[in-house]
Amino acid sequence: AADRSVPVVVLNGSGTKGLAAKVADQLRAKGWTVLSVGNYASSTQTIVYSPGPRTASLTMRRDVPSSSLTHKPLPGMSTSHITLILGSDYTS
C-alpha cells in the first residue's frame, strides 16, 4: 500500500530552473505534504534520503521514478522528513 505519511523537502540539484517547485506540485497532487522547496549545490543523481518507514521510501521511489537511490539521511539532515534531491538525471 502507498505510504505518503512522511513530509518531504524537495531540493533542486539539477540546474534546471523551477524544477523543485514543479516536482513539489506533482507530489502534492499525489498526496504528499511538501514542507519546502529549494536548491542544492549540484547532483548528477536523483536521490531519496529517507529516515523511514520503508513503505514511505518505496512510495516516493514509485512516485518519482527517476530516483535511482535511497539512502538514510546524511549527518546534518533532518530525520523527521524525506529529502528528495533532484539531479541532472531527473526525467518527468
Sequence and secondary structure as in RCSB ss.txt:
>XXXX:A:sequence
AADRSVPVVVLNGSGTKGLAAKVADQLRAKGWTVLSVGNYASSTQTIVYSPGPRTASLTMRRDVPSSSLTHKPLP
GMSTSHITLILGSDYTS
>XXXX:A:secstr
     S EEEEE S  TTHHHHHHHHHHHHT  EEEEEE S  SS EEE  S HHHHHHHHHHSTT  EEE   T
TS SSSEEEEE TT   
